[in-house]
Amino acid sequence: MTLLRDHDLAHAFDHASRSYDRLTAL
């Protein structure tokens, strides 16, 4: 398991939340 830096984790979370917003907007 790779430990993510806070920056990487925040970036991944931001990408996931944007994708989720797109899916729920349909």
C-alpha positions as CSV (number, residue, x, y, z in Angstrom):
1,M,0.0,0.0,0.0
2,T,1.3,3.4,-1.0
3,L,0.9,6.3,1.4
4,L,-0.4,9.3,-0.4
5,R,0.8,12.8,0.3
6,D,-1.9,15.2,1.4
7,H,-1.7,17.0,-1.9
8,D,-2.1,13.9,-3.9
9,L,-5.0,12.8,-1.7
10,A,-6.7,16.1,-2.1
11,H,-6.2,16.0,-5.9
12,A,-7.7,12.6,-6.1
13,F,-10.7,13.5,-3.9
14,D,-11.3,16.7,-6.0
15,H,-11.3,14.6,-9.1
16,A,-13.7,12.0,-7.6
17,S,-16.1,14.7,-6.3
18,R,-16.2,16.3,-9.7
19,S,-16.9,13.0,-11.4
20,Y,-19.6,12.3,-8.8
21,D,-21.2,15.7,-9.5
22,R,-21.3,14.9,-13.2
23,L,-23.0,11.5,-12.6
24,T,-25.6,12.9,-10.3
25,A,-26.3,15.8,-12.7
26,L,-27.5,13.4,-15.4
